[in-house]
Amino acid sequence: MAKKSMIARDKKRQIMIAKYAAKRTELKAVGDGEGLQLLPRNSSPTRWKNRCMETGRPRAYMRRFGLSRIEFRSRASKGEIPGVTKASW
């Protein structure tokens, strides 16, 4: 499980990205690079990290399911993810 502080920091970034999205697109359209630099650093979408919904793990994240590989495997084995079956040959 990821540290609670890291998960909270990432949620704070998501809120800030949404807050400044309109202003950021407006400044980009005008081509105002200096205005973009004055915006808060965490308002940039590239600072947001995809994390597992359950554990908050930042690595081995599967976008399609919103889970890390570990959580995905455990849920798939239990049959909790519809349409996913264990391959056997």
Secondary structure, DSSP 4 states (H G I P E B T S, - for coil): ---HHHHHHHHHHHHHHHHHHHHHHHHHHHT-HHHHHHS-GGGSGGG-----TTT---SSEETTTTEEHHHHHHHHHHT-STT------
